[in-house]
Amino acid sequence: MTDVVVQYFDGCPHWTLARDRIKTAAEKSSVTLRFEQIETIEKAAETGFRGSPTILIDGSDPFGEADAPVGLACRTYRTEAGSEGSPSVTQLRAAFGETETRLRRG
């Protein structure tokens, strides 16, 4: 089972797009989806929150960039359609597949 956590803050609507795409991408995978609201800059620093939405798959951010700033901001992702507020369904499926492959090798 793949554990997916969407970290977000209310000031950015991108997390709903991510939620919808994750649900579509997870249709053929065993995924547990949870949400974590980040409400303060202190919580953002504590969790390494790099913007809304941050998508953690089994505890890691497969789309993260090490030099991205931590804070309460909207996050964008490079997709095959250009810059968007969420990874594409294709990118999410690939990330879920990579996690499942690591678990099988594990």
C-alpha positions as semicolon CSV with decimal commas, in nm:
position;residue;x (nm);y (nm);z (nm)
1;M;0,000;0,000;0,000
2;T;0,131;0,344;-0,095
3;D;0,082;0,624;0,158
4;V;0,015;0,964;-0,001
5;V;-0,004;1,284;0,203
6;V;-0,104;1,613;0,043
7;Q;0,026;1,905;0,245
8;Y;-0,149;2,232;0,172
9;F;-0,257;2,568;0,308
10;D;-0,594;2,733;0,258
11;G;-0,452;3,032;0,073
12;C;-0,374;2,825;-0,237
13;P;-0,634;2,640;-0,445
14;H;-0,383;2,407;-0,619
15;W;-0,428;2,134;-0,361
16;T;-0,778;2,052;-0,492
17;L;-0,636;1,992;-0,841
18;A;-0,371;1,766;-0,687
19;R;-0,639;1,578;-0,489
20;D;-0,845;1,515;-0,802
21;R;-0,543;1,402;-1,005
22;I;-0,419;1,174;-0,727
23;K;-0,761;1,008;-0,706
24;T;-0,757;0,950;-1,083
25;A;-0,396;0,825;-1,082
26;A;-0,464;0,594;-0,789
27;E;-0,762;0,415;-0,944
28;K;-0,552;0,107;-1,024
29;S;-0,313;0,132;-0,730
30;S;-0,353;0,066;-0,361
31;V;-0,312;0,416;-0,223
32;T;-0,405;0,565;0,112
33;L;-0,467;0,939;0,072
34;R;-0,445;1,183;0,362
35;F;-0,433;1,560;0,389
36;E;-0,225;1,777;0,620
37;Q;-0,301;2,146;0,651
38;I;0,004;2,364;0,709
39;E;-0,114;2,677;0,887
40;T;0,199;2,859;1,005
41;I;0,545;2,943;0,878
42;E;0,683;2,757;1,180
43;K;0,499;2,439;1,078
44;A;0,620;2,490;0,720
45;A;0,981;2,507;0,843
46;E;0,934;2,209;1,074
47;T;0,792;1,986;0,799
48;G;1,004;2,114;0,508
49;F;0,689;2,237;0,332
50;R;0,791;2,369;-0,009
51;G;0,454;2,507;-0,109
52;S;0,096;2,404;-0,166
53;P;0,045;2,133;-0,260
54;T;0,340;1,925;-0,145
55;I;0,279;1,561;-0,228
56;L;0,456;1,308;-0,009
57;I;0,462;0,951;-0,132
58;D;0,565;0,711;0,143
59;G;0,718;1,005;0,328
60;S;0,925;1,157;0,046
61;D;0,861;1,430;-0,208
62;P;0,936;1,279;-0,550
63;F;0,875;1,612;-0,721
64;G;1,080;1,823;-0,480
65;E;1,372;2,041;-0,569
66;A;1,638;2,066;-0,299
67;D;1,680;2,441;-0,348
68;A;1,307;2,525;-0,340
69;P;1,225;2,763;-0,056
70;V;1,025;2,651;0,246
71;G;0,713;2,857;0,319
72;L;0,347;2,930;0,269
73;A;0,328;2,974;-0,106
74;C;0,158;2,814;-0,403
75;R;0,373;2,553;-0,570
76;T;0,389;2,476;-0,940
77;Y;0,503;2,163;-1,119
78;R;0,661;2,109;-1,459
79;T;0,426;1,883;-1,653
80;E;0,402;1,770;-2,013
81;A;0,144;2,052;-2,058
82;G;0,368;2,319;-1,903
83;S;0,367;2,471;-1,555
84;E;0,064;2,361;-1,350
85;G;-0,053;2,356;-0,990
86;S;-0,017;1,976;-0,962
87;P;0,182;1,696;-1,121
88;S;-0,007;1,538;-1,409
89;V;-0,192;1,209;-1,371
90;T;0,085;1,045;-1,577
91;Q;0,356;1,183;-1,346
92;L;0,166;1,069;-1,038
93;R;0,115;0,718;-1,177
94;A;0,486;0,697;-1,250
95;A;0,568;0,810;-0,895
96;F;0,328;0,550;-0,749
97;G;0,486;0,283;-0,971
98;E;0,839;0,374;-0,862
99;T;0,736;0,340;-0,498
100;E;0,572;0,001;-0,558
101;T;0,882;-0,121;-0,747
102;R;1,111;-0,016;-0,456
103;L;0,887;-0,202;-0,211
104;R;0,899;-0,520;-0,417
105;R;1,280;-0,502;-0,443
106;G;1,309;-0,404;-0,079
